[in-house]
Amino acid sequence: MKYKAIYWNFFKGGIRKSLNKRLEPEKAKEIMKNGKEKYRFLIKHAPELGKGNPFSVNMHFACIFIGIWLGSNKTLSPDTMADIMTESLLNLKSFFGIINLNKPRHAKIVQYQMAEKYMKWCDKHAEKYPSTWKMTGNTENRRGVYYELHSCPICALCKQEGIPEIMPSLCKLDTLMFAMMRGKLIRNQMIAAGGSMCDYWIIGDEENERENEKGF
């Protein structure tokens, strides 16, 4: 994959702010510099996911955070790194908060952007890019958004680089991201935790889970 400065620039302000809360300015600056280099390295060695892959942004975001962690020479614990990731993402709350998953129209937008759009792309390109995520869509009769991922190139990259311990911290960001969209993620399995898939059922935070079990 190719390095793209736009993704680094998207997160660098929040990451720097979070590091400065915990470290001396020179140390935070050093980690930022090293982290950017590590991000470049990780993206270069990540599985090729294909031009125009709607999910490739997830790999970039993950590699930025992993890069920061490696840029600290792992002196930041995975738990501390999880807090830094959380704070960095919360710094972008106004961006994610444009979506309100309690509104059916917004839920449809998320369904398209996170499932239907990707599956359309995958139908055309999966054979050429076998390392990409394997997804099934909204086959369950549930409200909100539902899809399943049956492979994860981010997990594969972490395993390849010998750093699987950072994956749980990365996976926690899913819950936070949907919460900023006024949603609730209900999940029973994660590949990073040894599951056969990552299941995503996302409903508005005003909805009741039991009511959703009744279907549409």
Steps between C-alpha positions, in 0.01 A plus 500: 500500500603861452553758773246783488568815700128584525440219749796595718389864498147394598619354831830667584350793693303278736786256547747779578257653750454165674875429514570847641265423790719207601853584394756777486466701176832377358407137565157547342664666199744211466218243510305694238804506271578131551132411477467659158798299376353181644165580336675530165674167560180320602298630204778396263495147646122472538306267267404667174127572530440659160445850368157632591443244778244674730644324805867583435463809719469262799846361427646851486339601829619180671855541369515858628420391854723192483774724363472735799520205736805358325644853480505501879698174490200348679570712808130586482300201621218366281255635761658846489501482123129415513440821698702702247299347214175579680596861566623545143172370363296714740689798363310433176157472664357786294593311182344168598211673676355610168332157492217416741423129484164554667384646168412229244636712217838525671501128576448433130797722419719301740364171364600607151840646589606216730343197334327536165764723341779270614325182385442651154870581480593156629284321243718655230842490665518230771670247273774749415543607863449185710644662814209742536217460752248224427152636574142382503229762524167573662368145478351512849146633543605777736465873518796725461816383328628144495800338336766239572873504425648154452861612461699803612819622328577720801514189720710332233744793494535504879565127500753541218684771696483306828285757684158334553473652849399837354192363320254509795569873541433558131178297507362708787496803272205352308273539802612859553466597134139383483424661837606834352242434229233458771515125452561185699714211373381154602768242431543137602823407322831655398769341285766666718357315802500163323153517347416373154380847400434855616126560510362852492143580598462875537183662629414851616582569864134582566386156388446197719695187413207268580271697274747458218498123542148510360640615166374772271 
